[in-house]
Amino acid sequence: MGNSSGTQVMITRQEVAKNLGISTRTVRRWEQKGWLSSFKIGNIVRYRKTEVDKLVESLMADLRP
């Protein structure tokens, strides 16, 4: 989710996993499948919160009858 200044909120792989109740390995798999983009600087990996939210919405929509 962006804030009023237009910057993106970036979260760690661990934060994605904890917030969604999944493993960091699952987050990594989503990235490998191209479902989620990451940004890497050295050993630091971050994800856009808006992109994570969109992916979750899409996955939930697939589960609806």
CHARMM-style PDB file with segment names, atoms N, HN, CA, C and O in Angstrom:
ATOM      1  N   MET     1       0.837  -1.173   0.000  1.00  0.00      PROA
ATOM      2  CA  MET     1       0.000   0.000   0.000  1.00  0.00      PROA
ATOM      3  C   MET     1       0.881   1.234   0.000  1.00  0.00      PROA
ATOM      4  O   MET     1       1.766   1.355   0.847  1.00  0.00      PROA
ATOM      5  N   GLY     2       0.663   2.148  -0.923  1.00  0.00      PROA
ATOM      6  HN  GLY     2      -0.056   2.050  -1.611  1.00  0.00      PROA
ATOM      7  CA  GLY     2       1.465   3.364  -0.976  1.00  0.00      PROA
ATOM      8  C   GLY     2       0.979   4.379   0.035  1.00  0.00      PROA
ATOM      9  O   GLY     2      -0.174   4.339   0.465  1.00  0.00      PROA
ATOM     10  N   ASN     3       1.856   5.282   0.410  1.00  0.00      PROA
ATOM     11  HN  ASN     3       2.793   5.314   0.060  1.00  0.00      PROA
ATOM     12  CA  ASN     3       1.420   6.328   1.320  1.00  0.00      PROA
ATOM     13  C   ASN     3       1.197   7.616   0.540  1.00  0.00      PROA
ATOM     14  O   ASN     3       1.329   7.630  -0.684  1.00  0.00      PROA
ATOM     15  N   SER     4       0.862   8.690   1.233  1.00  0.00      PROA
ATOM     16  HN  SER     4       0.755   8.679   2.227  1.00  0.00      PROA
ATOM     17  CA  SER     4       0.489   9.930   0.555  1.00  0.00      PROA
ATOM     18  C   SER     4       1.643  10.571  -0.219  1.00  0.00      PROA
ATOM     19  O   SER     4       1.402  11.369  -1.125  1.00  0.00      PROA
ATOM     20  N   SER     5       2.889  10.237   0.119  1.00  0.00      PROA
ATOM     21  HN  SER     5       3.085   9.589   0.855  1.00  0.00      PROA
ATOM     22  CA  SER     5       4.017  10.820  -0.601  1.00  0.00      PROA
ATOM     23  C   SER     5       4.368  10.036  -1.857  1.00  0.00      PROA
ATOM     24  O   SER     5       5.276  10.419  -2.596  1.00  0.00      PROA
ATOM     25  N   GLY     6       3.647   8.929  -2.107  1.00  0.00      PROA
ATOM     26  HN  GLY     6       2.910   8.618  -1.507  1.00  0.00      PROA
ATOM     27  CA  GLY     6       3.872   8.157  -3.313  1.00  0.00      PROA
ATOM     28  C   GLY     6       4.919   7.065  -3.187  1.00  0.00      PROA
ATOM     29  O   GLY     6       5.193   6.379  -4.172  1.00  0.00      PROA
ATOM     30  N   THR     7       5.510   6.874  -2.026  1.00  0.00      PROA
ATOM     31  HN  THR     7       5.287   7.431  -1.225  1.00  0.00      PROA
ATOM     32  CA  THR     7       6.497   5.812  -1.859  1.00  0.00      PROA
ATOM     33  C   THR     7       5.790   4.491  -1.581  1.00  0.00      PROA
ATOM     34  O   THR     7       4.689   4.463  -1.030  1.00  0.00      PROA
ATOM     35  N   GLN     8       6.431   3.415  -1.967  1.00  0.00      PROA
ATOM     36  HN  GLN     8       7.325   3.438  -2.414  1.00  0.00      PROA
ATOM     37  CA  GLN     8       5.885   2.080  -1.776  1.00  0.00      PROA
ATOM     38  C   GLN     8       6.328   1.511  -0.433  1.00  0.00      PROA
ATOM     39  O   GLN     8       7.461   1.723   0.000  1.00  0.00      PROA
ATOM     40  N   VAL     9       5.426   0.789   0.219  1.00  0.00      PROA
ATOM     41  HN  VAL     9       4.505   0.616  -0.132  1.00  0.00      PROA
ATOM     42  CA  VAL     9       5.779   0.074   1.433  1.00  0.00      PROA
ATOM     43  C   VAL     9       6.420  -1.243   1.013  1.00  0.00      PROA
ATOM     44  O   VAL     9       5.834  -2.019   0.259  1.00  0.00      PROA
ATOM     45  N   MET    10       7.620  -1.482   1.508  1.00  0.00      PROA
ATOM     46  HN  MET    10       8.096  -0.851   2.121  1.00  0.00      PROA
ATOM     47  CA  MET    10       8.362  -2.694   1.182  1.00  0.00      PROA
ATOM     48  C   MET    10       8.427  -3.566   2.433  1.00  0.00      PROA
ATOM     49  O   MET    10       8.654  -3.067   3.536  1.00  0.00      PROA
ATOM     50  N   ILE    11       8.225  -4.885   2.253  1.00  0.00      PROA
ATOM     51  HN  ILE    11       8.040  -5.290   1.358  1.00  0.00      PROA
ATOM     52  CA  ILE    11       8.263  -5.804   3.383  1.00  0.00      PROA
ATOM     53  C   ILE    11       9.197  -6.973   3.082  1.00  0.00      PROA
ATOM     54  O   ILE    11       9.464  -7.296   1.924  1.00  0.00      PROA
ATOM     55  N   THR    12       9.683  -7.592   4.143  1.00  0.00      PROA
ATOM     56  HN  THR    12       9.467  -7.329   5.084  1.00  0.00      PROA
ATOM     57  CA  THR    12      10.624  -8.702   4.007  1.00  0.00      PROA
ATOM     58  C   THR    12       9.893  -9.999   3.696  1.00  0.00      PROA
ATOM     59  O   THR    12       8.674 -10.092   3.837  1.00  0.00      PROA
ATOM     60  N   ARG    13      10.654 -10.992   3.273  1.00  0.00      PROA
ATOM     61  HN  ARG    13      11.644 -10.917   3.159  1.00  0.00      PROA
ATOM     62  CA  ARG    13      10.091 -12.327   3.024  1.00  0.00      PROA
ATOM     63  C   ARG    13       9.479 -12.877   4.313  1.00  0.00      PROA
ATOM     64  O   ARG    13       8.415 -13.496   4.286  1.00  0.00      PROA
ATOM     65  N   GLN    14      10.150 -12.650   5.428  1.00  0.00      PROA
ATOM     66  HN  GLN    14      11.014 -12.147   5.449  1.00  0.00      PROA
ATOM     67  CA  GLN    14       9.651 -13.128   6.708  1.00  0.00      PROA
ATOM     68  C   GLN    14       8.323 -12.447   7.065  1.00  0.00      PROA
ATOM     69  O   GLN    14       7.418 -13.095   7.592  1.00  0.00      PROA
ATOM     70  N   GLU    15       8.205 -11.152   6.781  1.00  0.00      PROA
ATOM     71  HN  GLU    15       8.940 -10.627   6.353  1.00  0.00      PROA
ATOM     72  CA  GLU    15       6.960 -10.435   7.057  1.00  0.00      PROA
ATOM     73  C   GLU    15       5.820 -10.943   6.177  1.00  0.00      PROA
ATOM     74  O   GLU    15       4.692 -11.098   6.646  1.00  0.00      PROA
ATOM     75  N   VAL    16       6.116 -11.202   4.898  1.00  0.00      PROA
ATOM     76  HN  VAL    16       7.032 -11.077   4.517  1.00  0.00      PROA
ATOM     77  CA  VAL    16       5.099 -11.752   4.003  1.00  0.00      PROA
ATOM     78  C   VAL    16       4.599 -13.078   4.570  1.00  0.00      PROA
ATOM     79  O   VAL    16       3.394 -13.291   4.700  1.00  0.00      PROA
ATOM     80  N   ALA    17       5.525 -13.957   4.904  1.00  0.00      PROA
ATOM     81  HN  ALA    17       6.504 -13.784   4.798  1.00  0.00      PROA
ATOM     82  CA  ALA    17       5.177 -15.281   5.412  1.00  0.00      PROA
ATOM     83  C   ALA    17       4.368 -15.193   6.712  1.00  0.00      PROA
ATOM     84  O   ALA    17       3.348 -15.866   6.861  1.00  0.00      PROA
ATOM     85  N   LYS    18       4.825 -14.372   7.634  1.00  0.00      PROA
ATOM     86  HN  LYS    18       5.654 -13.826   7.512  1.00  0.00      PROA
ATOM     87  CA  LYS    18       4.145 -14.247   8.927  1.00  0.00      PROA
ATOM     88  C   LYS    18       2.741 -13.670   8.755  1.00  0.00      PROA
ATOM     89  O   LYS    18       1.791 -14.172   9.355  1.00  0.00      PROA
ATOM     90  N   ASN    19       2.601 -12.623   7.942  1.00  0.00      PROA
ATOM     91  HN  ASN    19       3.373 -12.215   7.455  1.00  0.00      PROA
ATOM     92  CA  ASN    19       1.301 -11.977   7.748  1.00  0.00      PROA
ATOM     93  C   ASN    19       0.289 -12.904   7.076  1.00  0.00      PROA
ATOM     94  O   ASN    19      -0.911 -12.798   7.330  1.00  0.00      PROA
ATOM     95  N   LEU    20       0.768 -13.815   6.215  1.00  0.00      PROA
ATOM     96  HN  LEU    20       1.742 -13.900   6.008  1.00  0.00      PROA
ATOM     97  CA  LEU    20      -0.136 -14.702   5.483  1.00  0.00      PROA
ATOM     98  C   LEU    20      -0.246 -16.095   6.108  1.00  0.00      PROA
ATOM     99  O   LEU    20      -1.055 -16.915   5.675  1.00  0.00      PROA
ATOM    100  N   GLY    21       0.573 -16.351   7.125  1.00  0.00      PROA
ATOM    101  HN  GLY    21       1.230 -15.685   7.476  1.00  0.00      PROA
ATOM    102  CA  GLY    21       0.529 -17.656   7.786  1.00  0.00      PROA
ATOM    103  C   GLY    21       1.072 -18.769   6.903  1.00  0.00      PROA
ATOM    104  O   GLY    21       0.569 -19.892   6.925  1.00  0.00      PROA
ATOM    105  N   ILE    22       2.107 -18.449   6.122  1.00  0.00      PROA
ATOM    106  HN  ILE    22       2.515 -17.537   6.103  1.00  0.00      PROA
ATOM    107  CA  ILE    22       2.737 -19.427   5.243  1.00  0.00      PROA
ATOM    108  C   ILE    22       4.234 -19.454   5.546  1.00  0.00      PROA
ATOM    109  O   ILE    22       4.726 -18.642   6.330  1.00  0.00      PROA
ATOM    110  N   SER    23       4.942 -20.372   4.935  1.00  0.00      PROA
ATOM    111  HN  SER    23       4.542 -21.031   4.298  1.00  0.00      PROA
ATOM    112  CA  SER    23       6.385 -20.456   5.165  1.00  0.00      PROA
ATOM    113  C   SER    23       7.136 -19.514   4.212  1.00  0.00      PROA
ATOM    114  O   SER    23       6.614 -19.111   3.173  1.00  0.00      PROA
ATOM    115  N   THR    24       8.355 -19.182   4.589  1.00  0.00      PROA
ATOM    116  HN  THR    24       8.780 -19.509   5.433  1.00  0.00      PROA
ATOM    117  CA  THR    24       9.193 -18.367   3.710  1.00  0.00      PROA
ATOM    118  C   THR    24       9.516 -19.150   2.442  1.00  0.00      PROA
ATOM    119  O   THR    24       9.766 -18.560   1.391  1.00  0.00      PROA
ATOM    120  N   ARG    25       9.509 -20.466   2.539  1.00  0.00      PROA
ATOM    121  HN  ARG    25       9.306 -20.945   3.393  1.00  0.00      PROA
ATOM    122  CA  ARG    25       9.751 -21.309   1.367  1.00  0.00      PROA
ATOM    123  C   ARG    25       8.630 -21.132   0.332  1.00  0.00      PROA
ATOM    124  O   ARG    25       8.889 -21.104  -0.871  1.00  0.00      PROA
ATOM    125  N   THR    26       7.385 -21.013   0.810  1.00  0.00      PROA
ATOM    126  HN  THR    26       7.174 -21.035   1.787  1.00  0.00      PROA
ATOM    127  CA  THR    26       6.253 -20.776  -0.090  1.00  0.00      PROA
ATOM    128  C   THR    26       6.391 -19.419  -0.767  1.00  0.00      PROA
ATOM    129  O   THR    26       6.135 -19.294  -1.965  1.00  0.00      PROA
ATOM    130  N   VAL    27       6.789 -18.414  -0.018  1.00  0.00      PROA
ATOM    131  HN  VAL    27       6.997 -18.515   0.954  1.00  0.00      PROA
ATOM    132  CA  VAL    27       7.004 -17.080  -0.602  1.00  0.00      PROA
ATOM    133  C   VAL    27       8.064 -17.173  -1.697  1.00  0.00      PROA
ATOM    134  O   VAL    27       7.904 -16.586  -2.767  1.00  0.00      PROA
ATOM    135  N   ARG    28       9.119 -17.892  -1.440  1.00  0.00      PROA
ATOM    136  HN  ARG    28       9.249 -18.369  -0.571  1.00  0.00      PROA
ATOM    137  CA  ARG    28      10.196 -18.075  -2.416  1.00  0.00      PROA
ATOM    138  C   ARG    28       9.677 -18.803  -3.665  1.00  0.00      PROA
ATOM    139  O   ARG    28      10.037 -18.448  -4.788  1.00  0.00      PROA
ATOM    140  N   ARG    29       8.832 -19.817  -3.465  1.00  0.00      PROA
ATOM    141  HN  ARG    29       8.539 -20.105  -2.553  1.00  0.00      PROA
ATOM    142  CA  ARG    29       8.244 -20.539  -4.602  1.00  0.00      PROA
ATOM    143  C   ARG    29       7.382 -19.614  -5.453  1.00  0.00      PROA
ATOM    144  O   ARG    29       7.438 -19.668  -6.682  1.00  0.00      PROA
ATOM    145  N   TRP    30       6.582 -18.762  -4.802  1.00  0.00      PROA
ATOM    146  HN  TRP    30       6.537 -18.718  -3.804  1.00  0.00      PROA
ATOM    147  CA  TRP    30       5.750 -17.804  -5.539  1.00  0.00      PROA
ATOM    148  C   TRP    30       6.634 -16.915  -6.397  1.00  0.00      PROA
ATOM    149  O   TRP    30       6.294 -16.600  -7.537  1.00  0.00      PROA
ATOM    150  N   GLU    31       7.759 -16.516  -5.847  1.00  0.00      PROA
ATOM    151  HN  GLU    31       8.035 -16.771  -4.921  1.00  0.00      PROA
ATOM    152  CA  GLU    31       8.696 -15.675  -6.585  1.00  0.00      PROA
ATOM    153  C   GLU    31       9.271 -16.444  -7.784  1.00  0.00      PROA
ATOM    154  O   GLU    31       9.366 -15.896  -8.882  1.00  0.00      PROA
ATOM    155  N   GLN    32       9.647 -17.694  -7.580  1.00  0.00      PROA
ATOM    156  HN  GLN    32       9.570 -18.140  -6.688  1.00  0.00      PROA
ATOM    157  CA  GLN    32      10.210 -18.515  -8.652  1.00  0.00      PROA
ATOM    158  C   GLN    32       9.199 -18.757  -9.770  1.00  0.00      PROA
ATOM    159  O   GLN    32       9.576 -18.857 -10.938  1.00  0.00      PROA
ATOM    160  N   LYS    33       7.910 -18.851  -9.416  1.00  0.00      PROA
ATOM    161  HN  LYS    33       7.604 -18.770  -8.467  1.00  0.00      PROA
ATOM    162  CA  LYS    33       6.857 -19.048 -10.406  1.00  0.00      PROA
ATOM    163  C   LYS    33       6.509 -17.759 -11.147  1.00  0.00      PROA
ATOM    164  O   LYS    33       5.764 -17.776 -12.126  1.00  0.00      PROA
ATOM    165  N   GLY    34       7.058 -16.639 -10.668  1.00  0.00      PROA
ATOM    166  HN  GLY    34       7.664 -16.625  -9.872  1.00  0.00      PROA
ATOM    167  CA  GLY    34       6.779 -15.361 -11.301  1.00  0.00      PROA
ATOM    168  C   GLY    34       5.516 -14.695 -10.789  1.00  0.00      PROA
ATOM    169  O   GLY    34       5.056 -13.710 -11.366  1.00  0.00      PROA
ATOM    170  N   TRP    35       4.953 -15.220  -9.713  1.00  0.00      PROA
ATOM    171  HN  TRP    35       5.327 -16.021  -9.244  1.00  0.00      PROA
ATOM    172  CA  TRP    35       3.735 -14.657  -9.138  1.00  0.00      PROA
ATOM    173  C   TRP    35       4.024 -13.418  -8.305  1.00  0.00      PROA
ATOM    174  O   TRP    35       3.133 -12.597  -8.087  1.00  0.00      PROA
ATOM    175  N   LEU    36       5.255 -13.275  -7.841  1.00  0.00      PROA
ATOM    176  HN  LEU    36       5.978 -13.942  -8.019  1.00  0.00      PROA
ATOM    177  CA  LEU    36       5.638 -12.194  -6.948  1.00  0.00      PROA
ATOM    178  C   LEU    36       7.044 -11.729  -7.314  1.00  0.00      PROA
ATOM    179  O   LEU    36       7.953 -12.542  -7.477  1.00  0.00      PROA
ATOM    180  N   SER    37       7.212 -10.429  -7.440  1.00  0.00      PROA
ATOM    181  HN  SER    37       6.473  -9.768  -7.307  1.00  0.00      PROA
ATOM    182  CA  SER    37       8.530  -9.861  -7.760  1.00  0.00      PROA
ATOM    183  C   SER    37       9.226  -9.418  -6.483  1.00  0.00      PROA
ATOM    184  O   SER    37       8.598  -8.903  -5.557  1.00  0.00      PROA
ATOM    185  N   SER    38      10.523  -9.627  -6.454  1.00  0.00      PROA
ATOM    186  HN  SER    38      11.033 -10.045  -7.205  1.00  0.00      PROA
ATOM    187  CA  SER    38      11.305  -9.163  -5.304  1.00  0.00      PROA
ATOM    188  C   SER    38      12.328  -8.142  -5.763  1.00  0.00      PROA
ATOM    189  O   SER    38      12.652  -8.037  -6.946  1.00  0.00      PROA
ATOM    190  N   PHE    39      12.818  -7.404  -4.804  1.00  0.00      PROA
ATOM    191  HN  PHE    39      12.555  -7.490  -3.843  1.00  0.00      PROA
ATOM    192  CA  PHE    39      13.871  -6.426  -5.026  1.00  0.00      PROA
ATOM    193  C   PHE    39      15.021  -6.811  -4.124  1.00  0.00      PROA
ATOM    194  O   PHE    39      14.842  -6.952  -2.914  1.00  0.00      PROA
ATOM    195  N   LYS    40      16.202  -6.983  -4.696  1.00  0.00      PROA
ATOM    196  HN  LYS    40      16.347  -6.868  -5.679  1.00  0.00      PROA
ATOM    197  CA  LYS    40      17.349  -7.424  -3.926  1.00  0.00      PROA
ATOM    198  C   LYS    40      18.452  -6.385  -3.963  1.00  0.00      PROA
ATOM    199  O   LYS    40      18.790  -5.843  -5.016  1.00  0.00      PROA
ATOM    200  N   ILE    41      19.004  -6.122  -2.790  1.00  0.00      PROA
ATOM    201  HN  ILE    41      18.729  -6.562  -1.935  1.00  0.00      PROA
ATOM    202  CA  ILE    41      20.188  -5.290  -2.649  1.00  0.00      PROA
ATOM    203  C   ILE    41      21.129  -6.090  -1.757  1.00  0.00      PROA
ATOM    204  O   ILE    41      20.942  -6.157  -0.542  1.00  0.00      PROA
ATOM    205  N   GLY    42      22.134  -6.690  -2.370  1.00  0.00      PROA
ATOM    206  HN  GLY    42      22.286  -6.635  -3.357  1.00  0.00      PROA
ATOM    207  CA  GLY    42      23.009  -7.583  -1.612  1.00  0.00      PROA
ATOM    208  C   GLY    42      22.201  -8.775  -1.140  1.00  0.00      PROA
ATOM    209  O   GLY    42      21.576  -9.461  -1.949  1.00  0.00      PROA
ATOM    210  N   ASN    43      22.206  -9.031   0.163  1.00  0.00      PROA
ATOM    211  HN  ASN    43      22.713  -8.474   0.820  1.00  0.00      PROA
ATOM    212  CA  ASN    43      21.444 -10.135   0.743  1.00  0.00      PROA
ATOM    213  C   ASN    43      20.047  -9.727   1.199  1.00  0.00      PROA
ATOM    214  O   ASN    43      19.295 -10.552   1.718  1.00  0.00      PROA
ATOM    215  N   ILE    44      19.701  -8.465   1.006  1.00  0.00      PROA
ATOM    216  HN  ILE    44      20.312  -7.795   0.584  1.00  0.00      PROA
ATOM    217  CA  ILE    44      18.409  -7.962   1.465  1.00  0.00      PROA
ATOM    218  C   ILE    44      17.368  -8.152   0.364  1.00  0.00      PROA
ATOM    219  O   ILE    44      17.561  -7.702  -0.766  1.00  0.00      PROA
ATOM    220  N   VAL    45      16.256  -8.827   0.702  1.00  0.00      PROA
ATOM    221  HN  VAL    45      16.099  -9.193   1.619  1.00  0.00      PROA
ATOM    222  CA  VAL    45      15.169  -9.074  -0.242  1.00  0.00      PROA
ATOM    223  C   VAL    45      13.921  -8.383   0.292  1.00  0.00      PROA
ATOM    224  O   VAL    45      13.580  -8.517   1.467  1.00  0.00      PROA
ATOM    225  N   ARG    46      13.243  -7.643  -0.584  1.00  0.00      PROA
ATOM    226  HN  ARG    46      13.520  -7.535  -1.539  1.00  0.00      PROA
ATOM    227  CA  ARG    46      12.010  -6.947  -0.193  1.00  0.00      PROA
ATOM    228  C   ARG    46      10.949  -7.149  -1.263  1.00  0.00      PROA
ATOM    229  O   ARG    46      11.256  -7.393  -2.430  1.00  0.00      PROA
ATOM    230  N   TYR    47       9.689  -7.040  -0.838  1.00  0.00      PROA
ATOM    231  HN  TYR    47       9.440  -6.842   0.109  1.00  0.00      PROA
ATOM    232  CA  TYR    47       8.536  -7.157  -1.725  1.00  0.00      PROA
ATOM    233  C   TYR    47       7.644  -5.943  -1.533  1.00  0.00      PROA
ATOM    234  O   TYR    47       7.540  -5.405  -0.431  1.00  0.00      PROA
ATOM    235  N   ARG    48       6.996  -5.511  -2.619  1.00  0.00      PROA
ATOM    236  HN  ARG    48       7.081  -5.948  -3.515  1.00  0.00      PROA
ATOM    237  CA  ARG    48       6.021  -4.426  -2.503  1.00  0.00      PROA
ATOM    238  C   ARG    48       4.772  -4.974  -1.835  1.00  0.00      PROA
ATOM    239  O   ARG    48       4.233  -5.993  -2.267  1.00  0.00      PROA
ATOM    240  N   LYS    49       4.306  -4.308  -0.786  1.00  0.00      PROA
ATOM    241  HN  LYS    49       4.743  -3.480  -0.434  1.00  0.00      PROA
ATOM    242  CA  LYS    49       3.117  -4.761  -0.076  1.00  0.00      PROA
ATOM    243  C   LYS    49       1.909  -4.756  -0.997  1.00  0.00      PROA
ATOM    244  O   LYS    49       1.061  -5.644  -0.901  1.00  0.00      PROA
ATOM    245  N   THR    50       1.812  -3.775  -1.891  1.00  0.00      PROA
ATOM    246  HN  THR    50       2.500  -3.055  -1.969  1.00  0.00      PROA
ATOM    247  CA  THR    50       0.667  -3.720  -2.811  1.00  0.00      PROA
ATOM    248  C   THR    50       0.645  -4.945  -3.715  1.00  0.00      PROA
ATOM    249  O   THR    50      -0.426  -5.476  -4.010  1.00  0.00      PROA
ATOM    250  N   GLU    51       1.810  -5.399  -4.156  1.00  0.00      PROA
ATOM    251  HN  GLU    51       2.680  -4.967  -3.916  1.00  0.00      PROA
ATOM    252  CA  GLU    51       1.878  -6.569  -5.025  1.00  0.00      PROA
ATOM    253  C   GLU    51       1.490  -7.837  -4.264  1.00  0.00      PROA
ATOM    254  O   GLU    51       0.808  -8.706  -4.807  1.00  0.00      PROA
ATOM    255  N   VAL    52       1.924  -7.939  -3.007  1.00  0.00      PROA
ATOM    256  HN  VAL    52       2.478  -7.232  -2.566  1.00  0.00      PROA
ATOM    257  CA  VAL    52       1.550  -9.081  -2.172  1.00  0.00      PROA
ATOM    258  C   VAL    52       0.037  -9.102  -1.982  1.00  0.00      PROA
ATOM    259  O   VAL    52      -0.596 -10.151  -2.102  1.00  0.00      PROA
ATOM    260  N   ASP    53      -0.536  -7.946  -1.686  1.00  0.00      PROA
ATOM    261  HN  ASP    53      -0.023  -7.094  -1.588  1.00  0.00      PROA
ATOM    262  CA  ASP    53      -1.987  -7.846  -1.484  1.00  0.00      PROA
ATOM    263  C   ASP    53      -2.756  -8.253  -2.739  1.00  0.00      PROA
ATOM    264  O   ASP    53      -3.764  -8.953  -2.648  1.00  0.00      PROA
ATOM    265  N   LYS    54      -2.287  -7.820  -3.908  1.00  0.00      PROA
ATOM    266  HN  LYS    54      -1.468  -7.251  -3.982  1.00  0.00      PROA
ATOM    267  CA  LYS    54      -2.949  -8.189  -5.171  1.00  0.00      PROA
ATOM    268  C   LYS    54      -2.873  -9.681  -5.417  1.00  0.00      PROA
ATOM    269  O   LYS    54      -3.848 -10.282  -5.868  1.00  0.00      PROA
ATOM    270  N   LEU    55      -1.732 -10.293  -5.128  1.00  0.00      PROA
ATOM    271  HN  LEU    55      -0.940  -9.805  -4.761  1.00  0.00      PROA
ATOM    272  CA  LEU    55      -1.587 -11.730  -5.313  1.00  0.00      PROA
ATOM    273  C   LEU    55      -2.553 -12.481  -4.404  1.00  0.00      PROA
ATOM    274  O   LEU    55      -3.206 -13.430  -4.838  1.00  0.00      PROA
ATOM    275  N   VAL    56      -2.643 -12.061  -3.147  1.00  0.00      PROA
ATOM    276  HN  VAL    56      -2.112 -11.291  -2.794  1.00  0.00      PROA
ATOM    277  CA  VAL    56      -3.545 -12.727  -2.203  1.00  0.00      PROA
ATOM    278  C   VAL    56      -4.993 -12.591  -2.672  1.00  0.00      PROA
ATOM    279  O   VAL    56      -5.750 -13.560  -2.615  1.00  0.00      PROA
ATOM    280  N   GLU    57      -5.387 -11.407  -3.134  1.00  0.00      PROA
ATOM    281  HN  GLU    57      -4.772 -10.619  -3.181  1.00  0.00      PROA
ATOM    282  CA  GLU    57      -6.732 -11.207  -3.656  1.00  0.00      PROA
ATOM    283  C   GLU    57      -7.001 -12.143  -4.833  1.00  0.00      PROA
ATOM    284  O   GLU    57      -8.080 -12.727  -4.934  1.00  0.00      PROA
ATOM    285  N   SER    58      -6.039 -12.281  -5.703  1.00  0.00      PROA
ATOM    286  HN  SER    58      -5.163 -11.806  -5.622  1.00  0.00      PROA
ATOM    287  CA  SER    58      -6.183 -13.149  -6.872  1.00  0.00      PROA
ATOM    288  C   SER    58      -6.325 -14.608  -6.457  1.00  0.00      PROA
ATOM    289  O   SER    58      -7.176 -15.325  -6.984  1.00  0.00      PROA
ATOM    290  N   LEU    59      -5.503 -15.044  -5.524  1.00  0.00      PROA
ATOM    291  HN  LEU    59      -4.812 -14.462  -5.096  1.00  0.00      PROA
ATOM    292  CA  LEU    59      -5.571 -16.426  -5.040  1.00  0.00      PROA
ATOM    293  C   LEU    59      -6.902 -16.700  -4.349  1.00  0.00      PROA
ATOM    294  O   LEU    59      -7.484 -17.772  -4.516  1.00  0.00      PROA
ATOM    295  N   MET    60      -7.384 -15.732  -3.575  1.00  0.00      PROA
ATOM    296  HN  MET    60      -6.912 -14.861  -3.439  1.00  0.00      PROA
ATOM    297  CA  MET    60      -8.669 -15.885  -2.886  1.00  0.00      PROA
ATOM    298  C   MET    60      -9.816 -15.930  -3.899  1.00  0.00      PROA
ATOM    299  O   MET    60     -10.766 -16.692  -3.719  1.00  0.00      PROA
ATOM    300  N   ALA    61      -9.738 -15.133  -4.947  1.00  0.00      PROA
ATOM    301  HN  ALA    61      -8.966 -14.514  -5.093  1.00  0.00      PROA
ATOM    302  CA  ALA    61     -10.781 -15.132  -5.976  1.00  0.00      PROA
ATOM    303  C   ALA    61     -10.857 -16.488  -6.657  1.00  0.00      PROA
ATOM    304  O   ALA    61     -11.944 -16.939  -7.020  1.00  0.00      PROA
ATOM    305  N   ASP    62      -9.727 -17.137  -6.834  1.00  0.00      PROA
ATOM    306  HN  ASP    62      -8.844 -16.771  -6.539  1.00  0.00      PROA
ATOM    307  CA  ASP    62      -9.701 -18.472  -7.447  1.00  0.00      PROA
ATOM    308  C   ASP    62     -10.392 -19.521  -6.575  1.00  0.00      PROA
ATOM    309  O   ASP    62     -10.861 -20.543  -7.076  1.00  0.00      PROA
ATOM    310  N   LEU    63     -10.450 -19.262  -5.274  1.00  0.00      PROA
ATOM    311  HN  LEU    63     -10.069 -18.432  -4.867  1.00  0.00      PROA
ATOM    312  CA  LEU    63     -11.075 -20.217  -4.351  1.00  0.00      PROA
ATOM    313  C   LEU    63     -12.573 -20.028  -4.249  1.00  0.00      PROA
ATOM    314  O   LEU    63     -13.281 -20.928  -3.798  1.00  0.00      PROA
ATOM    315  N   ARG    64     -13.061 -18.883  -4.658  1.00  0.00      PROA
ATOM    316  HN  ARG    64     -12.486 -18.152  -5.025  1.00  0.00      PROA
ATOM    317  CA  ARG    64     -14.506 -18.602  -4.565  1.00  0.00      PROA
ATOM    318  C   ARG    64     -15.264 -19.395  -5.614  1.00  0.00      PROA
ATOM    319  O   ARG    64     -14.787 -19.559  -6.736  1.00  0.00      PROA
ATOM    320  N   PRO    65     -16.471 -19.900  -5.246  1.00  0.00      PROA
ATOM    321  CA  PRO    65     -17.277 -20.663  -6.211  1.00  0.00      PROA
ATOM    322  C   PRO    65     -17.822 -19.793  -7.328  1.00  0.00      PROA
ATOM    323  OT1 PRO    65     -18.517 -20.290  -8.214  1.00  0.00      PROA
TER     324      PRO     65
END
